[in-house]
Amino acid sequence: MVRHAALKNLYETEKTIGTGGFAKVKLARHLLTGEKVAIKIMDKGCLGDDLPRVKMELEALKNLSHHHICKLYQVIETETHFFLVMEYCSGGELFDHIVQCSRLSEMESRSFFRQILSAVAYLHSKGYVHRDIKPENVLLDKDQCVKLIDFGLCAKPCPAIDSYLETACGSPTYAAPELIKGDKYLGEAIDVWSMGVMLYALLCGCLPFESDKIDVLYKQIVSGKYNAPEHLSEGSRKILRDMLETDPTKRITIEKLLSHKWVQLGYNEPVTYNSLCQELELDNNCVNTMAAHFHLSAEEMWRHLTTERYDSHGATYQLLLA
């Protein structure tokens, strides 16, 4: 049932599959292709000071193209709402997968971690930092492939990614010590710390730093002391120590993680992070099919698709290829 006029004749909305402070996410069906999508609906009246965050999220999503980052198909803006039409991931949150399994094997943890590492390395190569990496912000598609989501807290440090940031943000249990202490910080380094906390959660089924009392939690994080369960291999212990290093200048970098011994175990090569969705020449069959449907020449449709990537035509093209 479509409740927003802006979606009429484009999408048929179904159930709510997610909610947030100023947004809800609806499962929907793209009417022309029949493909399922997720539509993030944001009420402008509730955004207030968060409007810059939304604009940064949109900018990032439009500039990122990677197999392990959730795809943006279309952006619709009205006087009252933003609608972000996104790739639908039917496998749910990685968080729920961890809870269901209690903890994951080292092999499965490594598989997920390599995918997340590839996405974050790509993100950093484009000049962005995520700043809210956690299992709740990682979705799984029908093939159990990782899709990083929620770029509402991402930043693009200026003039370069190695510039310091000051805004404290993210989830407390995944926050790096330098954030807790209120220091200036490098976005790359805090993303590595958060990935370390998430890897611990994958391997152990719980968090390394956890308390109902925020001051106790912060002391744990700043100390960097955590329990390493007996089932952890020495390799797992080593990579966790490397990532959960309290001194950001000594913490392992993304570049070194790509070829880390633990990350490569069972694989023939380091993790690569170049886009797996490179902009290629448009598919002629899709262009011709769409041109006929919308009563345009193939040249007109080609020109439109190369200049307006995130309107209804752009969404239709991407979904035809899905």
C-alpha positions, -999 to 999 in steps of 0.1 A, spaced: 0 0 0 15 34 -11 9 61 15 33 87 0 23 104 -32 59 106 -43 61 68 -45 28 64 -65 32 45 -97 69 37 -88 68 15 -58 44 -6 -38 53 -3 -1 49 -33 22 59 -38 58 82 -17 80 116 -35 83 135 -9 103 130 22 124 154 49 137 153 83 154 140 102 124 136 75 98 118 43 90 126 17 64 99 0 43 101 -31 22 88 -22 -12 84 -36 -47 96 -17 -78 65 -18 -100 82 -19 -134 107 -47 -126 90 -64 -97 123 -63 -77 122 -58 -40 139 -27 -25 142 -11 9 130 25 11 144 47 39 119 74 46 130 105 65 106 132 78 123 166 73 103 180 102 121 157 125 156 162 112 165 195 128 203 196 133 206 162 117 200 176 82 237 179 74 241 143 84 215 133 58 232 154 31 265 138 39 249 103 38 235 111 4 268 125 -9 286 94 3 262 69 -12 262 86 -45 300 85 -46 305 49 -34 301 18 -56 312 -15 -40 299 -50 -38 299 -49 0 283 -15 4 245 -13 1 235 2 -32 215 34 -36 190 32 -65 170 64 -63 166 96 -43 133 113 -41 130 146 -22 97 164 -15 89 194 7 83 171 37 104 140 31 135 123 18 131 88 2 162 68 -3 155 37 -24 182 11 -15 192 -24 -22 171 -49 -2 191 -74 19 169 -103 28 194 -119 52 189 -94 79 215 -79 103 248 -95 110 240 -88 147 210 -111 145 231 -138 128 257 -136 157 229 -139 183 213 -168 165 246 -187 163 259 -176 198 293 -172 182 307 -179 148 336 -202 138 369 -187 130 364 -196 93 330 -179 91 342 -149 111 371 -145 87 348 -147 56 326 -119 70 356 -99 82 373 -100 48 342 -86 32 338 -58 58 375 -50 55 372 -47 17 342 -23 20 360 -1 47 393 -1 28 374 11 -3 355 37 17 387 51 30 403 51 -5 374 74 -15 382 98 13 354 88 37 353 73 72 323 55 85 325 62 123 297 38 132 308 3 123 290 -23 142 271 -56 134 237 -37 134 251 -17 104 260 -47 84 233 -65 65 234 -99 47 219 -105 13 202 -138 2 237 -152 -5 251 -142 29 272 -115 14 280 -85 36 265 -51 28 277 -21 49 249 4 56 240 36 76 264 64 65 246 90 86 277 95 108 303 93 80 327 121 74 350 132 46 380 148 64 395 179 48 418 184 31 426 147 32 416 115 50 446 118 73 433 151 87 421 151 123 384 151 133 369 164 165 332 154 166 326 125 191 300 101 176 291 65 171 280 38 195 297 38 230 306 1 231 324 4 197 341 37 204 379 40 204 397 52 235 407 85 218 370 93 212 362 85 249 390 108 260 377 137 238 410 138 218 412 148 182 413 116 162 419 101 128 388 86 112 407 56 98 420 46 132 386 47 149 371 26 121 398 0 127 391 -1 164 353 -5 158 361 -34 134 382 -50 161 353 -48 185 331 -63 158 355 -91 151 356 -99 188 318 -101 187 319 -125 157 345 -148 174 332 -147 209 294 -139 207 298 -110 232 315 -76 234 350 -70 247 339 -40 267 305 -40 282 288 -25 312 254 -10 321 273 19 337 287 43 311 316 54 333 326 18 339 324 11 302 346 40 294 372 30 319 373 -5 303 377 9 268 405 34 278 423 6 297 421 -17 266 418 -47 289 394 -74 278 389 -112 283 403 -135 256 383 -167 258 402 -200 257 387 -211 224 404 -182 205 433 -193 184 467 -175 188 461 -159 154 428 -145 165 443 -132 197 470 -115 177 448 -97 153 425 -86 181 455 -71 200 466 -54 168 432 -38 163 423 -31 199 455 -12 206 447 18 227 474 40 212 461 50 178 496 57 165 505 20 172 472 5 161 473 -16 130 463 3 98 438 -8 72 466 -13 47 484 -38 69 451 -56 78 446 -63 41 476 -87 41 475 -97 78 484 -134 83 451 -141 100 431 -124 73 448 -144 46 446 -178 63 429 -202 39 429 -176 10 454 -173 -18 458 -135 -18 453 -104 3 419 -87 5 413 -63 -25 392 -33 -22 387 -18 -57 351 -13 -66 334 -44 -78 308 -23 -95 329 -3 -118 311 21 -142 311 2 -174 294 9 -208 257 8 -205 240 -25 -214 225 -19 -249 197 -44 -244 186 -26 -212 188 8 -228 168 -3 -258 141 -20 -236 138 11 -215 138 35 -245 109 16 -260 90 15 -227 94 52 -221 89 63 -257 124 77 -261 152 71 -286 180 49 -275 203 79 -276 180 100 -254 178 72 -229 216 67 -229 221 104 -223 196 104 -195 212 74 -177 246 88 -179 236 122 -164 207 113 -140 218 82 -121 195 84 -91 161 92 -106 133 67 -115 150 58 -148 183 52 -131 166 30 -105 149 10 -133 181 5 -151 200 -8 -120 172 -31 -110 169 -46 -145 206 -56 -141 201 -69 -106 
